[in-house]
Amino acid sequence: MSQSLTHSLLAFLSQARIVTIRWARQLLARWASCNTGKDQGDMADGGAGLHVHL
């Protein structure tokens, strides 16, 4: 009983880790695109891009 509980907990944690990594990558990509947009004066496009992937 406890072994299956541990197994499902580990499965959940590994799944959460994958989702967290994906989320962090998207966040970094958005942050980088916002920074490059600022340099080009493209804040409108950078701001709109934030909502596309949500």
DSSP file (Angstrom, degrees, kcal/mol; ACC not computed):
  #  RESIDUE AA STRUCTURE BP1 BP2  ACC     N-H-->O    O-->H-N    N-H-->O    O-->H-N    TCO  KAPPA ALPHA  PHI   PSI    X-CA   Y-CA   Z-CA
    1    1 A M     >        0   0    0      0, 0.0     4,-1.8     0, 0.0     5,-0.1   0.000 360.0 360.0 360.0 -53.2    0.0    0.0    0.0
    2    2 A S  H  >  +     0   0    0      1,-0.2     4,-2.5     2,-0.2     5,-0.2   0.822 360.0  58.8 -68.2 -28.7    2.6    2.5    1.0
    3    3 A Q  H  > S+     0   0    0      2,-0.2     4,-2.3     1,-0.2    -1,-0.2   0.916 106.7  46.0 -67.0 -40.6    4.8    1.4   -1.9
    4    4 A S  H  > S+     0   0    0      2,-0.2     4,-2.5     1,-0.2    -1,-0.2   0.861 111.6  52.9 -69.2 -33.9    2.1    2.3   -4.5
    5    5 A L  H  X S+     0   0    0     -4,-1.8     4,-2.1     2,-0.2    -2,-0.2   0.922 110.3  47.5 -64.6 -43.4    1.6    5.6   -2.7
    6    6 A T  H  X S+     0   0    0     -4,-2.5     4,-2.5     2,-0.2    -2,-0.2   0.906 111.3  52.0 -62.5 -41.4    5.3    6.4   -3.0
    7    7 A H  H  X S+     0   0    0     -4,-2.3     4,-2.3     1,-0.2    -2,-0.2   0.922 111.0  45.4 -62.8 -45.1    5.3    5.4   -6.6
    8    8 A S  H  X S+     0   0    0     -4,-2.5     4,-2.3     2,-0.2    -1,-0.2   0.855 111.7  53.3 -68.8 -32.8    2.4    7.6   -7.5
    9    9 A L  H  X S+     0   0    0     -4,-2.1     4,-2.4     2,-0.2    -2,-0.2   0.918 110.1  47.3 -66.0 -42.2    3.9   10.5   -5.5
   10   10 A L  H  X S+     0   0    0     -4,-2.5     4,-2.4     2,-0.2    -2,-0.2   0.896 111.4  51.1 -64.7 -39.9    7.2   10.1   -7.5
   11   11 A A  H  X S+     0   0    0     -4,-2.3     4,-2.1     1,-0.2    -2,-0.2   0.917 110.9  48.6 -63.0 -42.3    5.3   10.0  -10.7
   12   12 A F  H  X S+     0   0    0     -4,-2.3     4,-2.6     1,-0.2    -2,-0.2   0.912 111.3  50.0 -62.9 -42.9    3.4   13.2   -9.8
   13   13 A L  H  X S+     0   0    0     -4,-2.4     4,-2.2     2,-0.2    -2,-0.2   0.896 110.3  48.9 -65.6 -40.4    6.7   14.9   -8.8
   14   14 A S  H  X S+     0   0    0     -4,-2.4     4,-1.9     2,-0.2    -1,-0.2   0.893 112.5  48.9 -67.5 -37.2    8.4   14.0  -12.1
   15   15 A Q  H  X S+     0   0    0     -4,-2.1     4,-2.2    -5,-0.2    -2,-0.2   0.919 111.3  49.3 -65.2 -43.3    5.4   15.2  -14.0
   16   16 A A  H  X S+     0   0    0     -4,-2.6     4,-2.6     1,-0.2    -2,-0.2   0.870 108.2  54.4 -63.5 -36.5    5.4   18.5  -12.1
   17   17 A R  H  X S+     0   0    0     -4,-2.2     4,-2.4     2,-0.2    -1,-0.2   0.912 108.0  49.3 -64.8 -41.7    9.1   18.9  -12.7
   18   18 A I  H  X S+     0   0    0     -4,-1.9     4,-2.4     2,-0.2    -2,-0.2   0.930 112.9  46.8 -61.8 -45.7    8.5   18.6  -16.5
   19   19 A V  H  X S+     0   0    0     -4,-2.2     4,-2.6     1,-0.2    -2,-0.2   0.905 111.9  51.1 -63.5 -41.4    5.7   21.1  -16.4
   20   20 A T  H  X S+     0   0    0     -4,-2.6     4,-2.6     2,-0.2    -1,-0.2   0.901 109.7  49.7 -63.8 -40.9    7.8   23.5  -14.3
   21   21 A I  H  X S+     0   0    0     -4,-2.4     4,-2.4     2,-0.2    -1,-0.2   0.926 112.1  47.9 -63.9 -44.1   10.7   23.3  -16.7
   22   22 A R  H  X S+     0   0    0     -4,-2.4     4,-2.4     1,-0.2    -2,-0.2   0.924 112.8  48.8 -60.8 -43.9    8.5   24.0  -19.7
   23   23 A W  H  X S+     0   0    0     -4,-2.6     4,-2.5     1,-0.2    -2,-0.2   0.907 111.1  49.8 -63.3 -42.5    6.9   26.9  -17.8
   24   24 A A  H  X S+     0   0    0     -4,-2.6     4,-2.6     1,-0.2    -1,-0.2   0.895 110.2  50.9 -64.7 -39.6   10.3   28.3  -16.9
   25   25 A R  H  X S+     0   0    0     -4,-2.4     4,-2.4     2,-0.2    -2,-0.2   0.924 111.4  47.3 -63.6 -43.6   11.5   28.0  -20.5
   26   26 A Q  H  X S+     0   0    0     -4,-2.4     4,-2.6     2,-0.2    -2,-0.2   0.906 111.8  51.0 -63.4 -40.8    8.5   29.9  -21.8
   27   27 A L  H  X S+     0   0    0     -4,-2.5     4,-2.5     1,-0.2    -2,-0.2   0.918 111.3  47.5 -63.4 -43.1    8.9   32.5  -19.1
   28   28 A L  H  X S+     0   0    0     -4,-2.6     4,-2.5     2,-0.2    -1,-0.2   0.895 111.5  51.0 -64.5 -39.3   12.6   33.0  -20.1
   29   29 A A  H  X S+     0   0    0     -4,-2.4     4,-2.4     2,-0.2    -2,-0.2   0.912 111.8  47.1 -64.9 -41.6   11.7   33.2  -23.8
   30   30 A R  H  X S+     0   0    0     -4,-2.6     4,-2.4     2,-0.2    -2,-0.2   0.918 112.0  50.4 -64.2 -42.9    9.0   35.8  -23.1
   31   31 A W  H  X S+     0   0    0     -4,-2.5     4,-2.1     1,-0.2    -2,-0.2   0.912 111.8  47.8 -62.7 -42.7   11.4   37.8  -20.9
   32   32 A A  H  X S+     0   0    0     -4,-2.5     4,-2.3     1,-0.2    -1,-0.2   0.910 112.2  48.7 -65.3 -42.1   14.1   37.7  -23.6
   33   33 A S  H  X S+     0   0    0     -4,-2.4     4,-2.1     1,-0.2    -1,-0.2   0.854 110.4  51.9 -68.6 -32.6   11.6   38.7  -26.3
   34   34 A C  H  X S+     0   0    0     -4,-2.4     4,-1.9     2,-0.2    -1,-0.2   0.899 109.6  49.7 -67.5 -39.4   10.4   41.6  -24.2
   35   35 A N  H  X S+     0   0    0     -4,-2.1     4,-1.5     2,-0.2    -2,-0.2   0.915 112.9  45.2 -67.1 -41.9   13.9   42.8  -23.6
   36   36 A T  H  X S+     0   0    0     -4,-2.3     4,-1.5     1,-0.2    -1,-0.2   0.871 111.1  55.3 -68.7 -34.0   14.7   42.7  -27.4
   37   37 A G  H  X>S+     0   0    0     -4,-2.1     5,-3.6     1,-0.2     4,-0.7   0.866 103.7  54.7 -64.3 -36.0   11.4   44.4  -28.0
   38   38 A K  H ><5S+     0   0    0     -4,-1.9     3,-0.8     1,-0.2    -1,-0.2   0.912 105.7  52.2 -63.3 -41.6   12.3   47.3  -25.7
   39   39 A D  H 3<5S+     0   0    0     -4,-1.5    -1,-0.2     1,-0.3    -2,-0.2   0.861 114.5  42.2 -63.7 -34.3   15.5   47.9  -27.6
   40   40 A Q  H 3<5S-     0   0    0     -4,-1.5    -1,-0.3    -5,-0.1    -2,-0.2   0.476 114.6-114.2 -91.0  -2.2   13.6   48.1  -30.9
   41   41 A G  T <<5S+     0   0    0     -3,-0.8     3,-0.3    -4,-0.7    -3,-0.2   0.824  75.5 133.0  73.8  30.8   10.8   50.2  -29.4
   42   42 A D     >< +     0   0    0     -5,-3.6     4,-2.4     1,-0.2     5,-0.2  -0.263  10.7 137.4-108.1  44.3    8.3   47.3  -30.0
   43   43 A M  H  >  +     0   0    0      1,-0.2     4,-2.6    -6,-0.2     5,-0.2   0.824  68.5  58.5 -63.2 -30.8    6.6   47.3  -26.6
   44   44 A A  H  > S+     0   0    0     -3,-0.3     4,-2.0     2,-0.2    -1,-0.2   0.943 111.0  41.0 -64.3 -46.7    3.1   46.9  -28.1
   45   45 A D  H  > S+     0   0    0      2,-0.2     4,-2.3     1,-0.2    -2,-0.2   0.895 114.9  52.1 -67.5 -40.0    4.1   43.6  -29.8
   46   46 A G  H  X S+     0   0    0     -4,-2.4     4,-0.7     1,-0.2    -2,-0.2   0.904 110.9  47.3 -63.4 -40.6    6.1   42.4  -26.8
   47   47 A G  H >< S+     0   0    0     -4,-2.6     3,-0.5     1,-0.2     4,-0.5   0.880 112.4  48.9 -68.4 -37.6    3.1   43.0  -24.5
   48   48 A A  H >X S+     0   0    0     -4,-2.0     3,-1.3     1,-0.2     4,-0.6   0.866 103.4  62.1 -69.7 -34.6    0.7   41.3  -26.9
   49   49 A G  H 3X S+     0   0    0     -4,-2.3     4,-0.7     1,-0.3     3,-0.5   0.757  91.3  68.0 -62.1 -24.3    3.1   38.3  -27.2
   50   50 A L  H << S+     0   0    0     -4,-0.7    -1,-0.3    -3,-0.5     4,-0.2   0.831 102.3  44.6 -64.9 -30.6    2.7   37.6  -23.5
   51   51 A H  H X4 S+     0   0    0     -3,-1.3     3,-0.5    -4,-0.5    -1,-0.2   0.606  94.8  77.3 -91.5 -11.1   -0.9   36.6  -23.9
   52   52 A V  H 3< S+     0   0    0     -4,-0.6    -1,-0.2    -3,-0.5    -2,-0.1   0.904  98.7  40.7 -66.7 -40.6   -0.5   34.4  -26.9
   53   53 A H  T 3<        0   0    0     -4,-0.7    -1,-0.2     1,-0.2    -2,-0.1   0.475 360.0 360.0 -90.5  -1.7    1.0   31.4  -25.1
   54   54 A L    <         0   0    0     -3,-0.5    -1,-0.2    -4,-0.2    -2,-0.1   0.511 360.0 360.0 -71.2 360.0   -1.3   31.4  -22.0
